[in-house]
Amino acid sequence: MRIFSTYYFVYLKYLFRNKDNNILINFYRKKGVAIGTDCAIYSKIITPESYLISIGDNVTIAPGVRFITHDNSVSKVLPEFTDVFGRITIGNNCFIGAGSIILPGITLGNTCIVAAGSVVTKSFAEGKIIAGNPAKEVSTIENYRQKIKPYCFTVKAMDEEQKKSVILKDTKLIVK
């Protein structure tokens, strides 16, 4: 098993470096995760119950995100049982920030943003920005659009030097 883990992480590093996310997404689909189109997944999202995870279209899952589909703690308070299981459903156009944890039974509506490091313990409706531990609503998508638009860049298809030049050209656009 240790050899598999070592090769698996080498494989993930290769995929992230080469930005061929489709290979990784197809691997997750074979493990049972339902994944829509145009997704970018940079975390190990499979669980022993991967068939309980459903991800919509155009979803980004940043590095270090964990999906948890079961809870064994019930065995400590109800010794006759071993686990509680829950589906995780991520809507279309969602972004899950680095290091977030999504617990069993969670549904995120379309166009939700989960801030980095959040622990999502309850479901949220469409168009919410959530953050914290436990995660709570901190804004709506519309308010976020208005707040962040003056600081936005477009760096798609730029190499590292071009990107650096564009970012450093106008430092007042860098979020403070």
C-alpha positions as CSV (number, residue, x, y, z in Angstrom):
1,M,0.0,0.0,0.0
2,R,2.9,2.4,0.8
3,I,4.3,1.9,-2.7
4,F,0.9,2.8,-4.2
5,S,0.7,6.0,-2.1
6,T,4.2,7.1,-3.2
7,Y,3.4,6.5,-6.9
8,Y,0.0,8.2,-6.5
9,F,1.5,11.4,-5.2
10,V,4.2,11.4,-7.9
11,Y,1.3,11.0,-10.4
12,L,-0.6,13.9,-8.8
13,K,2.6,16.1,-9.0
14,Y,3.0,15.2,-12.7
15,L,-0.6,16.1,-13.4
16,F,-0.5,19.4,-11.6
17,R,2.8,20.4,-13.2
18,N,1.6,19.5,-16.7
19,K,-1.9,20.8,-16.1
20,D,-3.6,17.8,-17.7
21,N,-6.4,17.6,-15.3
22,N,-8.6,15.4,-17.5
23,I,-6.5,12.3,-16.6
24,L,-7.0,13.0,-12.9
25,I,-10.7,13.6,-13.4
26,N,-11.1,10.4,-15.3
27,F,-9.3,8.6,-12.5
28,Y,-11.8,10.0,-10.0
29,R,-14.8,9.1,-12.2
30,K,-13.5,5.5,-12.4
31,K,-13.4,5.5,-8.5
32,G,-17.1,6.5,-8.5
33,V,-17.2,10.3,-8.3
34,A,-19.8,11.9,-10.5
35,I,-18.1,14.9,-12.1
36,G,-19.5,17.3,-14.7
37,T,-17.7,19.1,-17.5
38,D,-15.0,21.8,-17.5
39,C,-13.9,21.1,-13.9
40,A,-10.5,21.7,-12.5
41,I,-9.7,19.5,-9.5
42,Y,-6.4,19.8,-7.7
43,S,-7.1,17.7,-4.6
44,K,-7.3,14.0,-3.7
45,I,-11.1,13.9,-3.4
46,I,-11.8,10.2,-3.4
47,T,-13.0,8.6,-0.3
48,P,-13.9,5.0,0.6
49,E,-17.5,6.0,-0.5
50,S,-16.6,8.0,-3.6
51,Y,-19.9,7.1,-5.1
52,L,-21.5,9.5,-2.6
53,I,-19.8,12.5,-4.2
54,S,-21.4,14.5,-7.0
55,I,-19.7,17.6,-8.6
56,G,-21.4,19.8,-11.1
57,D,-20.1,21.6,-14.2
58,N,-17.3,24.3,-14.2
59,V,-16.2,23.6,-10.6
60,T,-12.7,24.3,-9.3
61,I,-11.4,22.4,-6.3
62,A,-8.1,23.9,-5.0
63,P,-5.2,21.9,-3.5
64,G,-5.7,20.4,0.0
65,V,-9.5,20.1,-0.1
66,R,-10.9,17.1,1.8
67,F,-14.3,15.5,1.2
68,I,-15.5,13.3,4.1
69,T,-18.4,11.0,3.4
70,H,-18.6,9.1,6.6
71,D,-18.4,9.7,10.4
72,N,-17.2,6.8,12.6
73,S,-17.6,8.7,15.9
74,V,-21.1,7.3,16.2
75,S,-19.5,4.1,17.3
76,K,-18.3,5.8,20.5
77,V,-21.8,6.8,21.6
78,L,-23.8,4.0,20.0
79,P,-21.6,1.0,20.1
80,E,-24.0,-1.2,18.2
81,F,-23.4,1.0,15.0
82,T,-20.2,1.7,13.1
83,D,-20.8,4.7,10.8
84,V,-23.0,7.4,9.5
85,F,-22.7,8.2,5.8
86,G,-23.7,11.3,3.8
87,R,-23.7,12.5,0.2
88,I,-21.6,15.5,-0.9
89,T,-23.2,17.5,-3.7
90,I,-21.4,20.4,-5.3
91,G,-23.5,22.6,-7.7
92,N,-22.3,24.1,-11.0
93,N,-19.8,27.0,-11.1
94,C,-18.5,26.5,-7.6
95,F,-15.1,27.2,-6.2
96,I,-13.8,25.3,-3.2
97,G,-10.7,27.1,-1.7
98,A,-7.5,25.5,-0.6
99,G,-7.5,23.4,2.6
100,S,-11.3,23.4,3.0
101,I,-13.1,20.4,4.5
102,I,-16.5,19.3,3.3
103,L,-18.4,17.1,5.8
104,P,-20.9,14.3,5.1
105,G,-24.4,15.4,4.0
106,I,-23.4,18.7,2.5
107,T,-25.0,20.3,-0.6
108,L,-23.6,23.5,-2.1
109,G,-25.9,25.3,-4.5
110,N,-24.8,26.6,-7.9
111,T,-22.2,29.5,-7.9
112,C,-21.0,29.1,-4.4
113,I,-17.5,30.1,-3.2
114,V,-15.9,28.4,-0.2
115,A,-13.0,30.4,1.2
116,A,-9.7,28.7,1.9
117,G,-9.5,26.7,5.1
118,S,-13.3,26.6,5.7
119,V,-15.0,23.7,7.4
120,V,-18.4,23.2,5.8
121,T,-20.7,21.7,8.4
122,K,-24.1,22.6,6.8
123,S,-25.5,23.1,3.3
124,F,-25.8,26.4,1.5
125,A,-28.1,27.7,-1.2
126,E,-27.1,29.1,-4.6
127,G,-25.0,32.3,-4.8
128,K,-23.3,32.3,-1.4
129,I,-19.8,33.0,-0.3
130,I,-18.9,31.1,2.8
131,A,-15.9,31.1,5.1
132,G,-14.8,30.0,8.5
133,N,-14.9,27.1,10.9
134,P,-17.7,26.3,11.0
135,A,-18.4,28.0,7.6
136,K,-21.0,30.6,7.5
137,E,-22.3,33.0,4.8
138,V,-20.1,36.1,4.6
139,S,-21.3,37.6,1.3
140,T,-23.4,37.0,-1.8
141,I,-21.9,36.5,-5.3
142,E,-23.3,39.9,-6.4
143,N,-21.7,41.8,-3.5
144,Y,-18.4,40.0,-4.1
145,R,-18.4,40.9,-7.8
146,Q,-18.8,44.6,-7.0
147,K,-16.1,44.5,-4.3
148,I,-13.4,42.5,-6.2
149,K,-13.8,43.7,-9.8
150,P,-11.4,46.7,-9.5
151,Y,-8.6,44.3,-8.6
152,C,-9.1,41.7,-11.3
153,F,-6.6,40.6,-14.0
154,T,-6.7,38.4,-17.0
155,V,-3.6,36.2,-17.2
156,K,-4.9,33.3,-19.2
157,A,-2.4,31.8,-21.7
158,M,0.5,34.0,-20.3
159,D,3.8,32.5,-19.5
160,E,5.3,33.2,-16.0
161,E,7.4,36.2,-17.2
162,Q,4.4,37.8,-19.0
163,K,2.2,37.2,-15.9
164,K,4.8,38.8,-13.6
165,S,5.1,41.8,-15.8
166,V,1.4,42.4,-15.9
167,I,0.9,42.0,-12.2
168,L,3.9,44.2,-11.2
169,K,3.1,46.9,-13.8
170,D,0.2,48.2,-11.7
171,T,0.7,47.4,-8.1
172,K,-2.3,49.4,-7.0
173,L,-4.4,46.5,-8.4
174,I,-2.9,44.0,-6.0
175,V,-5.4,43.3,-3.1
176,K,-4.2,44.7,0.2
